[in-house]
Amino acid sequence: MPGEKNNQKPPDMPQNRLTGTVINKRYNIQYKIASGGMAEIYAGQDMKLHKKVAIKILNESYSGIKSFTARFQREAQILSRLKSPNIISVYDFGEFNGMYYIVLEFVDGASLKELIDKNGAITPGTAANYCIQICNALELAHDNNLIHRDIKPQNILLDKNGLLKVTDFGIAKFTAADITKTVNILGTAHYLSPEQAQGKALDNRTDIYSLGILMYEMLTADVPFRGGSSIDISIRHISEKPQAPSEINSSIPPGIEAIIMKCLEKNPDDRYSNIANLKIDLENFISNRPLSFENIHKNGYKKNGVIKGFYKSSVDSRSHSPAGLKDYYHFNTLHRKIITGLIYAAAVMAFLFITFLILFLLAQTNLKNIIARPETLIVPQLENTDFFSAEKILSGSGLLLIKKSSLFSEEIIKDYIIKQEPPAGTEVEKNTAINVTVSLGTERITVTVPNVLSLNKEDAEEILKKAGLAAGKISEQYSDIYKSNTIIGQSPLPMSEVAENSTVDLKISAGAELITVPDFKGYDYYFAKSNLEALGLNVITKKNMDSNLSPGTVIGTYPGEGSTVYKNTYITLFISTNEELIQVPDLAGLNFEKAVEILGAKGIFYEINYIDVNYAVQENIIIAQFPEPQDFIHSNDKIIIFVGRSLQ
């Protein structure tokens, strides 16, 4: 289950102390599934709806700290707003006998971490499919101005049907919130983005980096950066370039490796600008289409020159005088016979020698041909086979596959081979190239998608119509920037090439979101504050003496309950006190002694946690604190300070 170490047991195994407990007369706890530092997960039964559920219970050590219970409730509120097949559903939240719980969808399966640990690297196609599902979840979160900040395989559940569920939004943050004070103690070091490790302000692209780490791990069964401590790993995220995944697993295709390396760029501006663009490239990879950022380099060919030689011969000629010839023919008969016999014998010997020499050379040539005869192979049938399958067929066979050309075809579907040369059944030498013509599918007329962003809906529809396109799915989204009826998103993106008569989905601004201020009279300050912030409102606190109410109780709000305000409006919370509430000071960057002096002067109790740091300048310095500065606490509450401890 979400972000925890899985200890799932069948119901007949020894049970936890909470086994058999019935929460609020409805949820029967059956057995523990997983446990972690902040919460435990149990399998349970909803006795009212007769279905299996997962019950997440806050550890007792945190139940008494209001800031932790508020964060726990905030996770439930976030999940309740995000409705997606790829995000775990929340059914209920509450408190029972001092025990805070969230009732979640039960996922019958395992975490992605368990899958990798058990089976090793995941195939590229499956990994891309999984990541598209994660993109679906993150796209919804980002559209709701939420950053997950803790994407890792432990927080991804996979059911038996192959459906992924993203979990554990416990440290998710609204993009408008200030996260620079506590980011260095939240998240998991192996999956932190460089900006997260440096404590910088974050945007949606930090989740893209973490998803890149997750893709890397899926394809190699390991993370790119390891170290002796969280600080070591964080520094490597900031300063080191990761090893190419294909150097670890040579079967990784270049396309998905390029996607991963783009996600892992140190500078967020060099990554995908949003999760939707990443999802498009993952779909391009699966469909064997070019990636959005792919540069196509054409090969240059150099022609070899041929130096033509020549051969020159000369023939000597002799002249013979008539007198010479006459002398010759006056030789006596015997002499002529002897000469004739010698010439005949020489001719016979020459004939026999030449014949023997020719036969000898022919024999030697045939012997060499037999000895040096190259290995031959039979060309397999590749026509009507898709190109990737053809690559697998020829892989290791000793034959080469060359895509010679591509043609449109009404009969052969896209990416399938139309023709091959040499044809199937031909006997060829090893390392012969098999040239193939690949189908481009049915030829279609394409048009360029116009840019209709910032236009009103009516003008956008008219421009799309003139371009040979039509408006498709139209959705609305609140926006503090764009006025109502303005186009703030489109898919496909501008300048994309699509088939004529295709549809373009439009996202239209619904204007600034109006929020109704709830009635929090009588509620605890932390509960009211966290709920108002979850609604996208800013909170200012003012204390009023009221002996009739317990300290920290909400007396009222301004604007009052029922008022409608815009998102990011400041709401004043009036809270009661008969003992002084203490405002938490900002201790970050101070040395330990100075921080203790300030806390002592304010009468605040504290607890110390040490964090290993690499630089002596951070020794004995306050790295972070909890609760955050400017929050209010009771006089008997304590804060946690995180003090640097140098490794040098």
Beta strands, then each sheet from edge to edge (+ up, - down):
strand 1: 5-6
strand 2: 22-23
strand 3: 27-35
strand 4: 39-46
strand 5: 51-58
strand 6: 90-96
strand 7: 99-105
strand 8: 109-111
strand 9: 146-147
strand 10: 156-159
strand 11: 164-166
strand 12: 173-174
strand 13: 376-378
strand 14: 400-407
strand 15: 417-421
strand 16: 427-429
strand 17: 433-439
strand 18: 446-448
strand 19: 470-477
strand 20: 487-491
strand 21: 497-499
strand 22: 503-509
strand 23: 514-516
strand 24: 538-545
strand 25: 554-558
strand 26: 564-566
strand 27: 570-577
strand 28: 582-583
strand 29: 605-613
strand 30: 622-626
strand 31: 632-633
strand 32: 638-646
sheet 1: 1+ 3- 2+
sheet 2: 1+ 3- 4+ 5- 7+ 6-
sheet 3: 8+ 10- 11+
sheet 4: 9+ 12-
sheet 5: 13+ 16-
sheet 6: 14+ 17+ 15-
sheet 7: 18+ 21-
sheet 8: 19+ 22+ 20-
sheet 9: 23+ 26-
sheet 10: 24+ 27+ 25-
sheet 11: 28+ 31-
sheet 12: 29+ 32+ 30-
end
